[in-house]
Amino acid sequence: MNALLSQACILLAVSALAGCAVMSAREPSAALSDVSAPEAARGPSESRLQWHEDAQELRTFADRHEVEAEMLLQHSLPTDARLIQQRRALAQQLRVAADQIEQRAQEMP
């Protein structure tokens, strides 16, 4: 049983890392390109919408990490405590970043 649980945890961790690798390999988001692109190239409402979409995407990632932490907690091994703490900290950081992006979107003209 413990071996099966350990394998499930390893599979979960590997899939999470693979998801992070895919996200880092994709093209930069439009939010990052907005910093370098002049506002004349995009309308203010289009830029604001993109910022809102990026914030929602970060919140989705935060929710995913929180769910992974909860799953690890339910089937936790003594060695999982640090991983659970890291997942929750990452989820919190993603939510803070999403809030900052939302605030910037609200401040746009």
Secondary structure, 3 states (H helix, E strand, C coil): CHHHHHHHHHHHHHHHHHHHHHHHHCCCCHHHHHHHCCHHHCCHHHHHHHHHHHHHHHHHHHHHHHHHHHHHHHCCCHHHHHHHHHHHHHHHHHHHHHHHHHHHHHHCC
